Amino acid sequence: MEKKGPFTIQELKSLPAGSQLWGKYLVLEKNQRKTKDGRDVINLKLGDATGEVDAVVWDNCQVSGPVEAGTLLGVLGDLGSYNNKLQLTAKRIKALDEDISPYLKKPDIDIDSLIKKFNQMLDRVTDPALGKLLEVVFTPEVRQQFYEATAAKKVHHNYPGGLLEHTVQVAELCLHAAPSYPLLNTDLLITGAILHDIGKLDEYQTKIVTEYTVEGKLLGHIIMGVERIGAAISEVRSQGQGFSQELEWMIKHMILSHHGTTEFGSPVVPMFPEAFVLHMMDNLDAKMFVYWHKIQDTEDGDEFFSTYDNFFQQQFFKYRLPGSEPT
């Protein structure tokens, strides 16, 4: 190795097994347990702005300072493989008191550009009732919270700004679909896209790493989103803006059905065209996020296939035709 360090996650993934390295990484997850023979072991998920890697800390590792989720660590370790996946075995660990912002994952698109696109989406809604609903929901305080929120704990867009990125992308996909189906109500479709994951503001709390709130774990973002929208519609009506019962049903239904089936968490299936398109575009963006990241994850599997993914119950074909590599 020519480089002396520190290595980023992306760099260490290109190193051969057996390499010794050091770097600075955030603790994203921690699981402490005992092995069958009584040894203490800590399994960590470490990350920085370039990716994530699994690490193991045995009881003979030299540890200085606390090792908890959200801690920035300086790690000296050996690179190996476990179950066909890259794993870092820590030799020395030191908790660091440094600014963690450079180590946090971020959207691929500049946040200011995403905010501009989001505001343009809001401005496209011309229906008075829906426009007023969006105005009531997105107070200045809620907007700031929304811009900084994550879209998930693990699966997709799981970083600050991820909720904004995902919402903008879903709204843009809906707009791309609308001209092909002229009977779609574009105002309803955009509003549903903008609001479909609003409950995630209540489902998750993010200090350094994302965790579920108590209410979020008990109720989930779909129910919590409907509660937010119900309260906002009541406020819209109290301000003298008409909001029909039918429109309330439809907006709430779009939130309740956007996961598509009861198997994936929606209590009802989409029952009208705008709800169905929203579900399809939400699913498309989430799944495309997974496909791109599987392709880019060089340490997962081999040249052609990822390892079997238990969550998605499949492997992913990683080869790209020349000129079509993701950027």
Secondary structure as GFF3:
##gff-version 3
##sequence-region A 1 327
A	DSSP	alpha_helix	9	12	.	.	.	ID=ss1
A	DSSP	beta_strand	20	34	.	.	.	ID=ss2
A	DSSP	beta_strand	40	48	.	.	.	ID=ss3
A	DSSP	beta_strand	51	58	.	.	.	ID=ss4
A	DSSP	beta_strand	62	64	.	.	.	ID=ss5
A	DSSP	beta_strand	72	82	.	.	.	ID=ss6
A	DSSP	beta_strand	85	96	.	.	.	ID=ss7
A	DSSP	three_ten_helix	101	103	.	.	.	ID=ss8
A	DSSP	alpha_helix	111	124	.	.	.	ID=ss9
A	DSSP	alpha_helix	128	137	.	.	.	ID=ss10
A	DSSP	alpha_helix	140	148	.	.	.	ID=ss11
A	DSSP	alpha_helix	162	177	.	.	.	ID=ss12
A	DSSP	three_ten_helix	178	180	.	.	.	ID=ss13
A	DSSP	alpha_helix	186	195	.	.	.	ID=ss14
A	DSSP	alpha_helix	200	203	.	.	.	ID=ss15
A	DSSP	beta_strand	204	206	.	.	.	ID=ss16
A	DSSP	beta_strand	210	212	.	.	.	ID=ss17
A	DSSP	alpha_helix	214	219	.	.	.	ID=ss18
A	DSSP	alpha_helix	221	238	.	.	.	ID=ss19
A	DSSP	alpha_helix	245	257	.	.	.	ID=ss20
A	DSSP	three_ten_helix	262	264	.	.	.	ID=ss21
A	DSSP	alpha_helix	273	296	.	.	.	ID=ss22
###
